[in-house]
Amino acid sequence: MSLLNENLEVFLAASEGKSLSETAKQLSMTQSAVTKKIRKLEDSLNVELFDRSKRPIKLTREGEILKHHSLLVKQTLESTTKEIKENSFIHPIFRIGAIESLSKSLLPQLICSMRNEASKIYCTTGVSQSLVYALERRQIDFVFISCALSEVKNLQRYKIFEEPSVLLVPSSFTKNRSQSWTWDKIRLSGLPYLKYSLEGGAGRINDTYLSMLYEGMPSQIEVDSSSTMLALVAKGAGWTIARTLSLIQNPELADSISVLPLPPPAFSRVIYLVARSDENTAQTQHLAKLSRDIFKEELIPQIRKFSPWLDS
């Protein structure tokens, strides 16, 4: 978490961009809010920091001086903060967000592993979009999501786990039927496709995958909850593309759902731990290691029970 004045942080971000609109998009702010903060900083210093007559905008001489010294101060503050945290007897606070499919699998084990080294642990779950929104607004500090946010600057990213996608089909539907499915068989089966909402990571990767295959998969039902999705599959409402972790979340539905190999080509979902670049790197790396160990020791054996044919 940065200790610099917010107006100064906005100024530094703007000094690296080509326009104030680009800076606003990067900071998830409106352009008028960015302009207001820069104007407030300029008024307090009684100087112009940007030459707005040029495109892209450029720093004035005073702006260059302020940027140089601000970056030095920021580096010193970050170094000092890191030293204080690493040498302090006060345990840090962890504010963690995770997608729903990790709420019963990863989070409980992770919390138990961390509770002796944290003063407080706050956890929240939701779709990827809402978690990223909370991370950008500093409402949470670490998120476990299924996208690396490679287009967003100033983030730390750690790959935690890669899980193959599978077909989830009602068990009643697969009785006395071939366990080998092709996309043609699925389309002609008469069983509807159940779609994950595009607001979540599962919905986006499924939609991208099906679009690449040029498969026409119309759907009447769209949900954003894995628990709701699995309940629908268990009741025979249709089939979906998911990951085995969703069954670990809802073991009571396992007997009513068949987990089948996805027809070629296969694709996987990658779980990432993402944090802002100003978070303590050592803490983020430690969190990533704990999470990988939980997957390796606790979750992979459970995944194999539901889908033993998956490549380990």
C-alpha positions as YAML, in Angstrom:
chain: A
units: angstrom
residues:
- id: 1
  name: MET
  ca: [0.00, 0.00, 0.00]
- id: 2
  name: SER
  ca: [1.49, 3.34, -1.03]
- id: 3
  name: LEU
  ca: [2.16, 6.06, 1.56]
- id: 4
  name: LEU
  ca: [2.30, 8.85, -1.00]
- id: 5
  name: ASN
  ca: [-0.40, 11.49, -1.24]
- id: 6
  name: GLU
  ca: [-3.16, 10.31, -3.60]
- id: 7
  name: ASN
  ca: [-2.82, 13.41, -5.79]
- id: 8
  name: LEU
  ca: [0.88, 12.67, -6.14]
- id: 9
  name: GLU
  ca: [0.16, 9.04, -7.07]
- id: 10
  name: VAL
  ca: [-2.22, 10.19, -9.79]
- id: 11
  name: PHE
  ca: [0.40, 12.62, -11.06]
- id: 12
  name: LEU
  ca: [3.03, 9.88, -11.26]
- id: 13
  name: ALA
  ca: [0.65, 7.61, -13.14]
- id: 14
  name: ALA
  ca: [-0.21, 10.42, -15.58]
- id: 15
  name: SER
  ca: [3.47, 11.17, -16.14]
- id: 16
  name: GLU
  ca: [3.94, 7.65, -17.52]
- id: 17
  name: GLY
  ca: [0.95, 7.74, -19.87]
- id: 18
  name: LYS
  ca: [0.13, 9.42, -23.15]
- id: 19
  name: SER
  ca: [-3.07, 11.10, -22.03]
- id: 20
  name: LEU
  ca: [-5.23, 11.77, -18.99]
- id: 21
  name: SER
  ca: [-7.94, 9.51, -20.40]
- id: 22
  name: GLU
  ca: [-5.43, 6.65, -20.54]
- id: 23
  name: THR
  ca: [-4.41, 7.37, -16.95]
- id: 24
  name: ALA
  ca: [-8.06, 7.41, -15.86]
- id: 25
  name: LYS
  ca: [-8.63, 4.01, -17.44]
- id: 26
  name: GLN
  ca: [-5.51, 2.57, -15.81]
- id: 27
  name: LEU
  ca: [-6.56, 3.84, -12.36]
- id: 28
  name: SER
  ca: [-10.25, 2.94, -12.86]
- id: 29
  name: MET
  ca: [-11.20, 6.60, -12.34]
- id: 30
  name: THR
  ca: [-13.06, 9.13, -14.43]
- id: 31
  name: GLN
  ca: [-10.98, 11.56, -16.49]
- id: 32
  name: SER
  ca: [-12.50, 14.49, -14.62]
- id: 33
  name: ALA
  ca: [-11.38, 12.98, -11.30]
- id: 34
  name: VAL
  ca: [-7.82, 12.57, -12.61]
- id: 35
  name: THR
  ca: [-7.81, 16.17, -13.92]
- id: 36
  name: LYS
  ca: [-9.14, 17.47, -10.61]
- id: 37
  name: LYS
  ca: [-6.42, 15.77, -8.57]
- id: 38
  name: ILE
  ca: [-3.65, 17.03, -10.85]
- id: 39
  name: ARG
  ca: [-5.10, 20.55, -10.79]
- id: 40
  name: LYS
  ca: [-5.24, 20.42, -7.00]
- id: 41
  name: LEU
  ca: [-1.57, 19.44, -6.88]
- id: 42
  name: GLU
  ca: [-0.65, 22.20, -9.33]
- id: 43
  name: ASP
  ca: [-2.61, 24.77, -7.30]
- id: 44
  name: SER
  ca: [-0.88, 23.73, -4.10]
- id: 45
  name: LEU
  ca: [2.53, 24.17, -5.78]
- id: 46
  name: ASN
  ca: [1.48, 27.19, -7.87]
- id: 47
  name: VAL
  ca: [3.07, 25.70, -11.02]
- id: 48
  name: GLU
  ca: [1.98, 23.92, -14.20]
- id: 49
  name: LEU
  ca: [3.11, 20.28, -14.15]
- id: 50
  name: PHE
  ca: [2.00, 19.34, -17.68]
- id: 51
  name: ASP
  ca: [2.28, 21.11, -20.99]
- id: 52
  name: ARG
  ca: [-1.27, 20.53, -22.20]
- id: 53
  name: SER
  ca: [-0.67, 22.22, -25.56]
- id: 54
  name: LYS
  ca: [1.17, 19.13, -26.80]
- id: 55
  name: ARG
  ca: [-0.13, 15.68, -27.69]
- id: 56
  name: PRO
  ca: [0.75, 13.42, -26.09]
- id: 57
  name: ILE
  ca: [0.95, 15.58, -23.00]
- id: 58
  name: LYS
  ca: [4.43, 16.23, -21.63]
- id: 59
  name: LEU
  ca: [5.81, 17.25, -18.30]
- id: 60
  name: THR
  ca: [7.01, 20.79, -17.79]
- id: 61
  name: ARG
  ca: [10.43, 21.39, -16.25]
- id: 62
  name: GLU
  ca: [8.75, 21.69, -12.84]
- id: 63
  name: GLY
  ca: [6.87, 18.47, -13.52]
- id: 64
  name: GLU
  ca: [10.08, 16.62, -14.34]
- id: 65
  name: ILE
  ca: [11.66, 17.81, -11.09]
- id: 66
  name: LEU
  ca: [8.63, 16.76, -9.06]
- id: 67
  name: LYS
  ca: [8.51, 13.35, -10.76]
- id: 68
  name: HIS
  ca: [12.21, 12.69, -10.11]
- id: 69
  name: HIS
  ca: [12.06, 13.52, -6.41]
- id: 70
  name: SER
  ca: [8.66, 11.85, -5.90]
- id: 71
  name: LEU
  ca: [9.98, 8.57, -7.28]
- id: 72
  name: LEU
  ca: [12.97, 8.78, -4.94]
- id: 73
  name: VAL
  ca: [10.66, 9.42, -1.98]
- id: 74
  name: LYS
  ca: [8.33, 6.60, -3.04]
- id: 75
  name: GLN
  ca: [11.23, 4.16, -3.31]
- id: 76
  name: THR
  ca: [12.48, 5.17, 0.13]
- id: 77
  name: LEU
  ca: [9.02, 4.82, 1.66]
- id: 78
  name: GLU
  ca: [8.48, 1.39, 0.12]
- id: 79
  name: SER
  ca: [11.87, 0.19, 1.32]
- id: 80
  name: THR
  ca: [11.23, 1.57, 4.82]
- id: 81
  name: THR
  ca: [7.74, 0.07, 4.97]
- id: 82
  name: LYS
  ca: [9.05, -3.33, 3.89]
- id: 83
  name: GLU
  ca: [11.77, -3.21, 6.54]
- id: 84
  name: ILE
  ca: [9.29, -2.25, 9.25]
- id: 85
  name: LYS
  ca: [6.88, -5.04, 8.30]
- id: 86
  name: GLU
  ca: [9.57, -7.69, 8.07]
- id: 87
  name: ASN
  ca: [11.12, -6.76, 11.42]
- id: 88
  name: SER
  ca: [7.97, -5.91, 13.32]
- id: 89
  name: PHE
  ca: [6.45, -8.19, 15.94]
- id: 90
  name: ILE
  ca: [3.01, -7.03, 14.79]
- id: 91
  name: HIS
  ca: [1.53, -9.58, 12.43]
- id: 92
  name: PRO
  ca: [0.15, -8.21, 9.17]
- id: 93
  name: ILE
  ca: [-3.51, -8.09, 8.11]
- id: 94
  name: PHE
  ca: [-4.42, -10.20, 5.08]
- id: 95
  name: ARG
  ca: [-7.41, -9.18, 2.96]
- id: 96
  name: ILE
  ca: [-8.01, -11.96, 0.46]
- id: 97
  name: GLY
  ca: [-10.54, -12.43, -2.31]
- id: 98
  name: ALA
  ca: [-11.20, -15.63, -4.26]
- id: 99
  name: ILE
  ca: [-13.52, -16.96, -6.92]
- id: 100
  name: GLU
  ca: [-16.39, -19.07, -5.63]
- id: 101
  name: SER
  ca: [-14.93, -22.43, -6.67]
- id: 102
  name: LEU
  ca: [-12.11, -21.91, -4.14]
- id: 103
  name: SER
  ca: [-14.32, -20.92, -1.19]
- id: 104
  name: LYS
  ca: [-14.56, -24.45, 0.27]
- id: 105
  name: SER
  ca: [-11.47, -25.99, -1.26]
- id: 106
  name: LEU
  ca: [-8.55, -23.56, -0.95]
- id: 107
  name: LEU
  ca: [-9.65, -20.83, 1.46]
- id: 108
  name: PRO
  ca: [-10.33, -22.86, 4.64]
- id: 109
  name: GLN
  ca: [-6.96, -24.63, 4.44]
- id: 110
  name: LEU
  ca: [-5.19, -21.39, 3.59]
- id: 111
  name: ILE
  ca: [-6.75, -19.55, 6.52]
- id: 112
  name: CYS
  ca: [-5.75, -22.33, 8.92]
- id: 113
  name: SER
  ca: [-2.19, -22.25, 7.60]
- id: 114
  name: MET
  ca: [-1.93, -18.46, 8.01]
- id: 115
  name: ARG
  ca: [-3.75, -17.79, 11.26]
- id: 116
  name: ASN
  ca: [-0.62, -17.89, 13.44]
- id: 117
  name: GLU
  ca: [1.21, -15.35, 11.28]
- id: 118
  name: ALA
  ca: [-1.59, -12.82, 10.76]
- id: 119
  name: SER
  ca: [-3.23, -10.39, 13.16]
- id: 120
  name: LYS
  ca: [-6.44, -10.59, 11.12]
- id: 121
  name: ILE
  ca: [-7.59, -12.38, 7.99]
- id: 122
  name: TYR
  ca: [-10.48, -11.04, 5.91]
- id: 123
  name: CYS
  ca: [-11.81, -13.21, 3.09]
- id: 124
  name: THR
  ca: [-14.42, -12.53, 0.45]
- id: 125
  name: THR
  ca: [-15.63, -14.51, -2.56]
- id: 126
  name: GLY
  ca: [-17.21, -13.42, -5.82]
- id: 127
  name: VAL
  ca: [-16.88, -13.40, -9.58]
- id: 128
  name: SER
  ca: [-13.54, -12.35, -11.06]
- id: 129
  name: GLN
  ca: [-14.81, -8.95, -12.20]
- id: 130
  name: SER
  ca: [-15.98, -7.90, -8.75]
- id: 131
  name: LEU
  ca: [-12.76, -9.13, -7.13]
- id: 132
  name: VAL
  ca: [-10.59, -7.18, -9.57]
- id: 133
  name: TYR
  ca: [-12.74, -4.10, -8.91]
- id: 134
  name: ALA
  ca: [-12.12, -4.49, -5.16]
- id: 135
  name: LEU
  ca: [-8.38, -5.01, -5.70]
- id: 136
  name: GLU
  ca: [-8.08, -1.86, -7.80]
- id: 137
  name: ARG
  ca: [-9.88, 0.15, -5.11]
- id: 138
  name: ARG
  ca: [-7.69, -1.30, -2.35]
- id: 139
  name: GLN
  ca: [-10.63, -2.96, -0.62]
- id: 140
  name: ILE
  ca: [-8.68, -6.24, -0.74]
- id: 141
  name: ASP
  ca: [-4.99, -6.90, -1.25]
- id: 142
  name: PHE
  ca: [-4.73, -10.39, -2.77]
- id: 143
  name: VAL
  ca: [-7.06, -12.16, -5.21]
- id: 144
  name: PHE
  ca: [-7.22, -15.71, -6.49]
- id: 145
  name: ILE
  ca: [-8.76, -15.50, -9.95]
- id: 146
  name: SER
  ca: [-8.68, -17.35, -13.27]
- id: 147
  name: CYS
  ca: [-7.07, -14.56, -15.29]
- id: 148
  name: ALA
  ca: [-3.58, -13.06, -15.07]
- id: 149
  name: LEU
  ca: [-4.73, -9.49, -15.89]
- id: 150
  name: SER
  ca: [-1.73, -9.24, -18.20]
- id: 151
  name: GLU
  ca: [-3.05, -6.00, -19.66]
- id: 152
  name: VAL
  ca: [-2.96, -4.27, -16.25]
- id: 153
  name: LYS
  ca: [0.29, -2.69, -15.09]
- id: 154
  name: ASN
  ca: [1.77, -2.60, -11.59]
- id: 155
  name: LEU
  ca: [0.64, -6.05, -10.49]
- id: 156
  name: GLN
  ca: [2.38, -9.10, -9.05]
- id: 157
  name: ARG
  ca: [1.19, -12.38, -10.59]
- id: 158
  name: TYR
  ca: [1.87, -15.95, -9.48]
- id: 159
  name: LYS
  ca: [0.56, -19.07, -11.16]
- id: 160
  name: ILE
  ca: [-0.91, -21.36, -8.52]
- id: 161
  name: PHE
  ca: [-2.59, -24.23, -10.32]
- id: 162
  name: GLU
  ca: [-3.73, -25.37, -13.76]
- id: 163
  name: GLU
  ca: [-6.83, -27.53, -13.98]
- id: 164
  name: PRO
  ca: [-8.19, -29.23, -17.12]
- id: 165
  name: SER
  ca: [-11.77, -28.50, -18.08]
- id: 166
  name: VAL
  ca: [-14.35, -31.30, -18.11]
- id: 167
  name: LEU
  ca: [-17.91, -31.99, -19.20]
- id: 168
  name: LEU
  ca: [-20.50, -32.17, -16.44]
- id: 169
  name: VAL
  ca: [-23.56, -34.15, -17.47]
- id: 170
  name: PRO
  ca: [-26.51, -35.52, -15.44]
- id: 171
  name: SER
  ca: [-25.70, -39.07, -14.33]
- id: 172
  name: SER
  ca: [-29.19, -40.17, -15.35]
- id: 173
  name: PHE
  ca: [-28.44, -39.04, -18.89]
- id: 174
  name: THR
  ca: [-25.24, -41.08, -19.25]
- id: 175
  name: LYS
  ca: [-26.70, -44.40, -18.12]
- id: 176
  name: ASN
  ca: [-26.60, -46.99, -20.93]
- id: 177
  name: ARG
  ca: [-24.91, -44.42, -23.18]
- id: 178
  name: SER
  ca: [-21.41, -44.21, -24.58]
- id: 179
  name: GLN
  ca: [-18.97, -42.45, -22.30]
- id: 180
  name: SER
  ca: [-17.10, -41.12, -25.33]
- id: 181
  name: TRP
  ca: [-18.63, -37.84, -26.45]
- id: 182
  name: THR
  ca: [-17.94, -35.68, -29.48]
- id: 183
  name: TRP
  ca: [-19.27, -32.19, -30.06]
- id: 184
  name: ASP
  ca: [-21.65, -33.59, -32.69]
- id: 185
  name: LYS
  ca: [-23.05, -36.10, -30.19]
- id: 186
  name: ILE
  ca: [-23.48, -33.36, -27.60]
- id: 187
  name: ARG
  ca: [-25.32, -31.06, -30.02]
- id: 188
  name: LEU
  ca: [-27.65, -33.85, -31.10]
- id: 189
  name: SER
  ca: [-28.22, -35.24, -27.61]
- id: 190
  name: GLY
  ca: [-31.21, -33.02, -26.90]
- id: 191
  name: LEU
  ca: [-29.63, -31.92, -23.62]
- id: 192
  name: PRO
  ca: [-29.41, -28.09, -23.33]
- id: 193
  name: TYR
  ca: [-26.18, -26.20, -22.76]
- id: 194
  name: LEU
  ca: [-26.05, -24.38, -19.40]
- id: 195
  name: LYS
  ca: [-23.97, -21.22, -19.60]
- id: 196
  name: TYR
  ca: [-21.83, -19.50, -16.97]
- id: 197
  name: SER
  ca: [-22.28, -15.73, -16.80]
- id: 198
  name: LEU
  ca: [-19.63, -13.73, -18.66]
- id: 199
  name: GLU
  ca: [-19.03, -11.66, -15.50]
- id: 200
  name: GLY
  ca: [-17.09, -14.59, -14.07]
- id: 201
  name: GLY
  ca: [-13.85, -16.15, -15.24]
- id: 202
  name: ALA
  ca: [-15.52, -19.50, -16.01]
- id: 203
  name: GLY
  ca: [-18.04, -17.86, -18.32]
- id: 204
  name: ARG
  ca: [-15.41, -15.93, -20.25]
- id: 205
  name: ILE
  ca: [-13.03, -18.84, -20.82]
- id: 206
  name: ASN
  ca: [-15.90, -21.18, -21.78]
- id: 207
  name: ASP
  ca: [-17.30, -18.63, -24.21]
- id: 208
  name: THR
  ca: [-13.89, -18.01, -25.79]
- id: 209
  name: TYR
  ca: [-13.29, -21.74, -26.13]
- id: 210
  name: LEU
  ca: [-16.63, -22.46, -27.81]
- id: 211
  name: SER
  ca: [-16.25, -19.44, -30.08]
- id: 212
  name: MET
  ca: [-12.87, -20.74, -31.28]
- id: 213
  name: LEU
  ca: [-14.53, -24.04, -32.17]
- id: 214
  name: TYR
  ca: [-17.27, -22.22, -34.09]
- id: 215
  name: GLU
  ca: [-19.77, -24.30, -32.17]
- id: 216
  name: GLY
  ca: [-23.30, -22.97, -32.08]
- id: 217
  name: MET
  ca: [-24.26, -23.53, -28.46]
- id: 218
  name: PRO
  ca: [-27.38, -21.47, -27.74]
- id: 219
  name: SER
  ca: [-28.36, -21.37, -24.10]
- id: 220
  name: GLN
  ca: [-31.61, -20.49, -22.39]
- id: 221
  name: ILE
  ca: [-30.13, -20.57, -18.88]
- id: 222
  name: GLU
  ca: [-27.19, -18.48, -17.65]
- id: 223
  name: VAL
  ca: [-25.95, -18.40, -14.04]
- id: 224
  name: ASP
  ca: [-22.95, -16.97, -12.18]
- id: 225
  name: SER
  ca: [-22.79, -19.50, -9.33]
- id: 226
  name: SER
  ca: [-21.08, -22.88, -9.52]
- id: 227
  name: SER
  ca: [-23.36, -24.23, -6.80]
- id: 228
  name: THR
  ca: [-26.44, -23.25, -8.81]
- id: 229
  name: MET
  ca: [-24.89, -24.61, -12.00]
- id: 230
  name: LEU
  ca: [-24.14, -28.01, -10.47]
- id: 231
  name: ALA
  ca: [-27.60, -28.22, -8.93]
- id: 232
  name: LEU
  ca: [-29.09, -27.62, -12.38]
- id: 233
  name: VAL
  ca: [-26.91, -30.33, -13.93]
- id: 234
  name: ALA
  ca: [-27.80, -32.74, -11.13]
- id: 235
  name: LYS
  ca: [-31.51, -32.13, -11.77]
- id: 236
  name: GLY
  ca: [-31.08, -32.95, -15.45]
- id: 237
  name: ALA
  ca: [-31.55, -29.39, -16.72]
- id: 238
  name: GLY
  ca: [-28.56, -29.63, -19.06]
- id: 239
  name: TRP
  ca: [-24.79, -29.97, -19.39]
- id: 240
  name: THR
  ca: [-21.93, -27.53, -18.94]
- id: 241
  name: ILE
  ca: [-18.17, -27.09, -19.19]
- id: 242
  name: ALA
  ca: [-16.58, -26.72, -15.76]
- id: 243
  name: ARG
  ca: [-13.63, -27.72, -13.62]
- id: 244
  name: THR
  ca: [-13.49, -30.58, -11.12]
- id: 245
  name: LEU
  ca: [-12.95, -28.13, -8.26]
- id: 246
  name: SER
  ca: [-16.61, -27.16, -8.55]
- id: 247
  name: LEU
  ca: [-17.57, -30.71, -7.52]
- id: 248
  name: ILE
  ca: [-15.25, -30.53, -4.52]
- id: 249
  name: GLN
  ca: [-17.29, -27.48, -3.53]
- id: 250
  name: ASN
  ca: [-20.52, -29.46, -3.78]
- id: 251
  name: PRO
  ca: [-19.77, -33.12, -2.93]
- id: 252
  name: GLU
  ca: [-23.42, -33.81, -2.10]
- id: 253
  name: LEU
  ca: [-24.22, -33.50, -5.83]
- id: 254
  name: ALA
  ca: [-21.43, -35.79, -7.05]
- id: 255
  name: ASP
  ca: [-23.59, -38.92, -7.34]
- id: 256
  name: SER
  ca: [-26.01, -37.11, -9.65]
- id: 257
  name: ILE
  ca: [-23.34, -35.75, -12.00]
- id: 258
  name: SER
  ca: [-21.06, -37.55, -14.44]
- id: 259
  name: VAL
  ca: [-17.62, -36.05, -15.01]
- id: 260
  name: LEU
  ca: [-16.54, -36.77, -18.58]
- id: 261
  name: PRO
  ca: [-13.47, -35.91, -20.66]
- id: 262
  name: LEU
  ca: [-13.91, -32.81, -22.77]
- id: 263
  name: PRO
  ca: [-13.97, -33.60, -26.50]
- id: 264
  name: PRO
  ca: [-10.81, -32.38, -28.25]
- id: 265
  name: PRO
  ca: [-9.28, -29.91, -28.16]
- id: 266
  name: ALA
  ca: [-8.75, -29.87, -24.41]
- id: 267
  name: PHE
  ca: [-8.28, -26.64, -22.49]
- id: 268
  name: SER
  ca: [-7.49, -25.71, -18.91]
- id: 269
  name: ARG
  ca: [-8.19, -23.01, -16.39]
- id: 270
  name: VAL
  ca: [-5.23, -21.43, -14.63]
- id: 271
  name: ILE
  ca: [-5.61, -20.05, -11.09]
- id: 272
  name: TYR
  ca: [-3.43, -17.01, -10.35]
- id: 273
  name: LEU
  ca: [-2.64, -15.12, -7.18]
- id: 274
  name: VAL
  ca: [-2.64, -11.43, -8.08]
- id: 275
  name: ALA
  ca: [-1.61, -8.51, -5.89]
- id: 276
  name: ARG
  ca: [-0.68, -4.88, -6.46]
- id: 277
  name: SER
  ca: [3.01, -4.25, -7.02]
- id: 278
  name: ASP
  ca: [3.24, -2.14, -3.87]
- id: 279
  name: GLU
  ca: [2.24, -5.08, -1.66]
- id: 280
  name: ASN
  ca: [5.01, -6.80, 0.29]
- id: 281
  name: THR
  ca: [6.60, -9.14, -2.24]
- id: 282
  name: ALA
  ca: [7.82, -11.61, 0.38]
- id: 283
  name: GLN
  ca: [4.31, -11.92, 1.84]
- id: 284
  name: THR
  ca: [2.77, -12.41, -1.60]
- id: 285
  name: GLN
  ca: [5.32, -15.09, -2.51]
- id: 286
  name: HIS
  ca: [4.71, -16.82, 0.83]
- id: 287
  name: LEU
  ca: [0.97, -16.80, 0.18]
- id: 288
  name: ALA
  ca: [1.58, -18.27, -3.28]
- id: 289
  name: LYS
  ca: [3.75, -21.07, -1.87]
- id: 290
  name: LEU
  ca: [1.19, -21.97, 0.80]
- id: 291
  name: SER
  ca: [-1.52, -22.11, -1.87]
- id: 292
  name: ARG
  ca: [0.52, -24.33, -4.20]
- id: 293
  name: ASP
  ca: [1.27, -26.71, -1.32]
- id: 294
  name: ILE
  ca: [-2.45, -26.95, -0.49]
- id: 295
  name: PHE
  ca: [-3.29, -27.81, -4.08]
- id: 296
  name: LYS
  ca: [-0.52, -30.41, -4.26]
- id: 297
  name: GLU
  ca: [-1.20, -32.10, -0.93]
- id: 298
  name: GLU
  ca: [-4.95, -31.61, -0.40]
- id: 299
  name: LEU
  ca: [-6.81, -30.81, -3.61]
- id: 300
  name: ILE
  ca: [-5.14, -32.82, -6.37]
- id: 301
  name: PRO
  ca: [-5.95, -36.14, -4.62]
- id: 302
  name: GLN
  ca: [-9.61, -35.06, -4.40]
- id: 303
  name: ILE
  ca: [-9.66, -34.04, -8.05]
- id: 304
  name: ARG
  ca: [-8.36, -37.49, -9.04]
- id: 305
  name: LYS
  ca: [-11.24, -39.16, -7.22]
- id: 306
  name: PHE
  ca: [-13.78, -37.38, -9.40]
- id: 307
  name: SER
  ca: [-11.79, -37.56, -12.64]
- id: 308
  name: PRO
  ca: [-9.06, -40.24, -12.35]
- id: 309
  name: TRP
  ca: [-8.49, -40.13, -16.12]
- id: 310
  name: LEU
  ca: [-7.07, -36.60, -15.94]
- id: 311
  name: ASP
  ca: [-3.34, -36.23, -16.53]
- id: 312
  name: SER
  ca: [-1.75, -35.53, -13.15]
...
